[in-house]
Amino acid sequence: MSVYQTLAQPATAEIEILHSRFIASGTAIDSPKAAESFLAEIRQQHPDANHHCYAFQLLDPPLSERFSDDGEPNGTAGRPILTVLSHQLSNTIIVVTRYFGGTKLGKGGLVKAYTQAAQALLTSAEKVTREPMSWLQLHYPYPLDGSLSHWLQQHQLTAEKDYSEAVSARVYVPTRLLPALQGQLQEWQGQGLRWENLDAAS
């Protein structure tokens, strides 16, 4: 997949069913760590809620998915959220926070409620089209800095550089361009350039 859709910015939506509040929160992510960080943030925002059920999907190979019912009956929350999410977005997490209203909904009612909460979020939230990206870590001696900076500019790429005994640079590259770009980097290998794909190493 060369392009995908995700949330343009963090978003929320809320529905109420039989006095239970279901608050759906979502954001774009690029790693499981980012998903866990967002989940922790939502837990802090709603410390007295009964459940924080979630699902996320990441495109980075291999495709990864994770979901949790967080104490709700098995299969009634995380999986329905993932079903809604995976049909529309990637590299996204949705957390549905529930404040219990005193009336049990039953398994079918819970599936419907968590599905509707996730759908409400995706209906109202702004979406953006992106393409998979990867981090390249470059290490090279100072004499190469001018040539390599010019080369990056030609390819419309920017680098986060750290200057110490040598130069270290992190470059965010469209994944589809990685094979061609790595082939070009080999031209500087004989002059002390080393690189690694941080996504492949993680």
Contacts in CASP RR format, 6 or more apart in sequence:
PFRMAT RR
TARGET T0000
AUTHOR 0000-0000-0000
METHOD contacts of the structure
MODEL  1
MSVYQTLAQPATAEIEILHSRFIASGTAIDSPKAAESFLAEIRQQHPDAN
HHCYAFQLLDPPLSERFSDDGEPNGTAGRPILTVLSHQLSNTIIVVTRYF
GGTKLGKGGLVKAYTQAAQALLTSAEKVTREPMSWLQLHYPYPLDGSLSH
WLQQHQLTAEKDYSEAVSARVYVPTRLLPALQGQLQEWQGQGLRWENLDA
AS
1 59 0 8 1.000
1 90 0 8 1.000
1 132 0 8 1.000
2 131 0 8 1.000
2 132 0 8 1.000
2 176 0 8 1.000
3 129 0 8 1.000
3 130 0 8 1.000
3 131 0 8 1.000
4 59 0 8 1.000
4 89 0 8 1.000
4 90 0 8 1.000
4 91 0 8 1.000
4 129 0 8 1.000
4 130 0 8 1.000
4 131 0 8 1.000
4 132 0 8 1.000
5 88 0 8 1.000
5 89 0 8 1.000
5 90 0 8 1.000
5 127 0 8 1.000
5 128 0 8 1.000
5 129 0 8 1.000
5 130 0 8 1.000
6 28 0 8 1.000
6 89 0 8 1.000
6 90 0 8 1.000
6 91 0 8 1.000
6 92 0 8 1.000
6 127 0 8 1.000
6 128 0 8 1.000
6 130 0 8 1.000
7 26 0 8 1.000
7 27 0 8 1.000
7 28 0 8 1.000
7 89 0 8 1.000
7 92 0 8 1.000
7 125 0 8 1.000
7 126 0 8 1.000
7 127 0 8 1.000
7 128 0 8 1.000
8 28 0 8 1.000
8 125 0 8 1.000
8 126 0 8 1.000
8 127 0 8 1.000
8 128 0 8 1.000
9 27 0 8 1.000
9 126 0 8 1.000
10 25 0 8 1.000
10 26 0 8 1.000
10 27 0 8 1.000
11 25 0 8 1.000
11 26 0 8 1.000
11 27 0 8 1.000
11 121 0 8 1.000
11 124 0 8 1.000
11 125 0 8 1.000
11 126 0 8 1.000
12 23 0 8 1.000
12 24 0 8 1.000
12 25 0 8 1.000
12 26 0 8 1.000
12 121 0 8 1.000
13 23 0 8 1.000
13 24 0 8 1.000
13 117 0 8 1.000
13 120 0 8 1.000
13 121 0 8 1.000
13 123 0 8 1.000
13 124 0 8 1.000
13 125 0 8 1.000
14 21 0 8 1.000
14 22 0 8 1.000
14 23 0 8 1.000
14 24 0 8 1.000
14 117 0 8 1.000
14 120 0 8 1.000
15 21 0 8 1.000
15 22 0 8 1.000
15 24 0 8 1.000
15 113 0 8 1.000
15 116 0 8 1.000
15 117 0 8 1.000
15 120 0 8 1.000
16 22 0 8 1.000
17 105 0 8 1.000
17 109 0 8 1.000
17 113 0 8 1.000
17 116 0 8 1.000
18 101 0 8 1.000
18 102 0 8 1.000
18 103 0 8 1.000
18 105 0 8 1.000
19 101 0 8 1.000
19 102 0 8 1.000
19 103 0 8 1.000
20 98 0 8 1.000
20 99 0 8 1.000
20 100 0 8 1.000
20 101 0 8 1.000
20 102 0 8 1.000
20 103 0 8 1.000
20 105 0 8 1.000
20 113 0 8 1.000
21 97 0 8 1.000
21 98 0 8 1.000
21 99 0 8 1.000
21 101 0 8 1.000
22 96 0 8 1.000
22 97 0 8 1.000
22 98 0 8 1.000
22 113 0 8 1.000
22 114 0 8 1.000
22 116 0 8 1.000
22 117 0 8 1.000
23 46 0 8 1.000
23 49 0 8 1.000
23 96 0 8 1.000
23 97 0 8 1.000
23 98 0 8 1.000
23 99 0 8 1.000
23 117 0 8 1.000
24 94 0 8 1.000
24 95 0 8 1.000
24 96 0 8 1.000
24 97 0 8 1.000
24 117 0 8 1.000
24 118 0 8 1.000
24 120 0 8 1.000
24 121 0 8 1.000
25 38 0 8 1.000
25 42 0 8 1.000
25 94 0 8 1.000
25 95 0 8 1.000
25 96 0 8 1.000
25 97 0 8 1.000
25 121 0 8 1.000
26 38 0 8 1.000
26 92 0 8 1.000
26 93 0 8 1.000
26 94 0 8 1.000
26 95 0 8 1.000
26 121 0 8 1.000
26 125 0 8 1.000
27 38 0 8 1.000
27 92 0 8 1.000
27 93 0 8 1.000
28 91 0 8 1.000
28 92 0 8 1.000
28 128 0 8 1.000
28 130 0 8 1.000
29 35 0 8 1.000
29 38 0 8 1.000
29 56 0 8 1.000
29 58 0 8 1.000
29 91 0 8 1.000
29 92 0 8 1.000
29 93 0 8 1.000
30 58 0 8 1.000
30 60 0 8 1.000
30 91 0 8 1.000
30 133 0 8 1.000
31 58 0 8 1.000
31 60 0 8 1.000
31 202 0 8 1.000
32 56 0 8 1.000
32 58 0 8 1.000
32 64 0 8 1.000
32 66 0 8 1.000
34 93 0 8 1.000
35 54 0 8 1.000
35 56 0 8 1.000
35 58 0 8 1.000
35 66 0 8 1.000
35 93 0 8 1.000
38 93 0 8 1.000
38 95 0 8 1.000
39 52 0 8 1.000
39 54 0 8 1.000
39 93 0 8 1.000
39 95 0 8 1.000
42 52 0 8 1.000
42 95 0 8 1.000
42 97 0 8 1.000
43 52 0 8 1.000
46 52 0 8 1.000
46 97 0 8 1.000
46 99 0 8 1.000
48 99 0 8 1.000
49 97 0 8 1.000
49 98 0 8 1.000
49 99 0 8 1.000
50 98 0 8 1.000
50 99 0 8 1.000
50 100 0 8 1.000
51 69 0 8 1.000
51 70 0 8 1.000
51 71 0 8 1.000
51 72 0 8 1.000
51 77 0 8 1.000
51 96 0 8 1.000
51 97 0 8 1.000
51 98 0 8 1.000
51 100 0 8 1.000
52 70 0 8 1.000
52 95 0 8 1.000
52 96 0 8 1.000
52 97 0 8 1.000
53 67 0 8 1.000
53 68 0 8 1.000
53 69 0 8 1.000
53 70 0 8 1.000
53 71 0 8 1.000
53 72 0 8 1.000
53 77 0 8 1.000
53 78 0 8 1.000
53 81 0 8 1.000
53 95 0 8 1.000
53 96 0 8 1.000
53 98 0 8 1.000
53 114 0 8 1.000
54 67 0 8 1.000
54 68 0 8 1.000
54 70 0 8 1.000
54 78 0 8 1.000
54 81 0 8 1.000
54 93 0 8 1.000
54 94 0 8 1.000
54 95 0 8 1.000
54 96 0 8 1.000
55 65 0 8 1.000
55 66 0 8 1.000
55 67 0 8 1.000
55 68 0 8 1.000
55 78 0 8 1.000
55 79 0 8 1.000
55 81 0 8 1.000
55 82 0 8 1.000
55 85 0 8 1.000
55 93 0 8 1.000
55 94 0 8 1.000
55 118 0 8 1.000
56 65 0 8 1.000
56 66 0 8 1.000
56 67 0 8 1.000
56 85 0 8 1.000
56 92 0 8 1.000
56 93 0 8 1.000
56 94 0 8 1.000
57 63 0 8 1.000
57 64 0 8 1.000
57 65 0 8 1.000
57 82 0 8 1.000
57 85 0 8 1.000
57 86 0 8 1.000
57 89 0 8 1.000
57 90 0 8 1.000
57 91 0 8 1.000
57 92 0 8 1.000
58 64 0 8 1.000
58 65 0 8 1.000
58 90 0 8 1.000
58 91 0 8 1.000
59 90 0 8 1.000
59 91 0 8 1.000
59 132 0 8 1.000
60 132 0 8 1.000
60 199 0 8 1.000
65 82 0 8 1.000
65 86 0 8 1.000
67 78 0 8 1.000
67 79 0 8 1.000
67 81 0 8 1.000
67 82 0 8 1.000
68 77 0 8 1.000
68 78 0 8 1.000
69 75 0 8 1.000
69 76 0 8 1.000
69 77 0 8 1.000
69 78 0 8 1.000
69 79 0 8 1.000
70 77 0 8 1.000
72 78 0 8 1.000
72 98 0 8 1.000
72 110 0 8 1.000
72 114 0 8 1.000
73 106 0 8 1.000
73 107 0 8 1.000
73 110 0 8 1.000
75 107 0 8 1.000
75 111 0 8 1.000
76 106 0 8 1.000
76 107 0 8 1.000
76 108 0 8 1.000
76 109 0 8 1.000
76 110 0 8 1.000
76 111 0 8 1.000
76 114 0 8 1.000
77 96 0 8 1.000
77 110 0 8 1.000
77 111 0 8 1.000
77 114 0 8 1.000
78 114 0 8 1.000
80 111 0 8 1.000
80 114 0 8 1.000
80 115 0 8 1.000
80 118 0 8 1.000
81 94 0 8 1.000
81 96 0 8 1.000
81 114 0 8 1.000
81 115 0 8 1.000
81 117 0 8 1.000
81 118 0 8 1.000
83 115 0 8 1.000
84 94 0 8 1.000
84 115 0 8 1.000
84 118 0 8 1.000
84 119 0 8 1.000
84 122 0 8 1.000
85 92 0 8 1.000
85 94 0 8 1.000
85 118 0 8 1.000
85 122 0 8 1.000
88 122 0 8 1.000
88 127 0 8 1.000
89 122 0 8 1.000
89 127 0 8 1.000
91 130 0 8 1.000
94 118 0 8 1.000
94 121 0 8 1.000
94 122 0 8 1.000
96 114 0 8 1.000
96 117 0 8 1.000
96 118 0 8 1.000
105 112 0 8 1.000
105 113 0 8 1.000
131 174 0 8 1.000
131 175 0 8 1.000
131 176 0 8 1.000
132 174 0 8 1.000
132 175 0 8 1.000
132 176 0 8 1.000
133 172 0 8 1.000
133 173 0 8 1.000
133 174 0 8 1.000
133 175 0 8 1.000
134 172 0 8 1.000
134 173 0 8 1.000
134 174 0 8 1.000
134 175 0 8 1.000
134 178 0 8 1.000
134 197 0 8 1.000
134 198 0 8 1.000
134 199 0 8 1.000
134 200 0 8 1.000
135 170 0 8 1.000
135 171 0 8 1.000
135 172 0 8 1.000
135 173 0 8 1.000
135 197 0 8 1.000
135 198 0 8 1.000
135 199 0 8 1.000
136 170 0 8 1.000
136 171 0 8 1.000
136 173 0 8 1.000
136 178 0 8 1.000
136 181 0 8 1.000
136 182 0 8 1.000
136 195 0 8 1.000
136 196 0 8 1.000
136 197 0 8 1.000
136 198 0 8 1.000
137 168 0 8 1.000
137 169 0 8 1.000
137 170 0 8 1.000
137 171 0 8 1.000
137 195 0 8 1.000
137 196 0 8 1.000
137 197 0 8 1.000
137 198 0 8 1.000
138 148 0 8 1.000
138 159 0 8 1.000
138 167 0 8 1.000
138 168 0 8 1.000
138 169 0 8 1.000
138 170 0 8 1.000
138 171 0 8 1.000
138 185 0 8 1.000
138 193 0 8 1.000
138 194 0 8 1.000
138 195 0 8 1.000
139 166 0 8 1.000
139 167 0 8 1.000
139 168 0 8 1.000
139 193 0 8 1.000
139 194 0 8 1.000
139 195 0 8 1.000
140 148 0 8 1.000
140 166 0 8 1.000
140 167 0 8 1.000
140 169 0 8 1.000
140 188 0 8 1.000
140 191 0 8 1.000
140 192 0 8 1.000
140 193 0 8 1.000
140 194 0 8 1.000
141 166 0 8 1.000
141 167 0 8 1.000
141 191 0 8 1.000
141 192 0 8 1.000
142 163 0 8 1.000
142 166 0 8 1.000
142 167 0 8 1.000
143 191 0 8 1.000
144 167 0 8 1.000
144 188 0 8 1.000
144 191 0 8 1.000
144 192 0 8 1.000
144 193 0 8 1.000
145 167 0 8 1.000
147 188 0 8 1.000
148 169 0 8 1.000
148 188 0 8 1.000
148 193 0 8 1.000
149 159 0 8 1.000
151 184 0 8 1.000
152 158 0 8 1.000
152 159 0 8 1.000
152 171 0 8 1.000
155 177 0 8 1.000
155 181 0 8 1.000
157 171 0 8 1.000
157 172 0 8 1.000
157 173 0 8 1.000
158 171 0 8 1.000
158 172 0 8 1.000
159 169 0 8 1.000
159 170 0 8 1.000
159 171 0 8 1.000
160 169 0 8 1.000
160 170 0 8 1.000
160 171 0 8 1.000
161 167 0 8 1.000
161 168 0 8 1.000
161 169 0 8 1.000
162 168 0 8 1.000
162 169 0 8 1.000
170 198 0 8 1.000
173 181 0 8 1.000
175 199 0 8 1.000
178 197 0 8 1.000
182 195 0 8 1.000
182 197 0 8 1.000
185 193 0 8 1.000
185 195 0 8 1.000
END
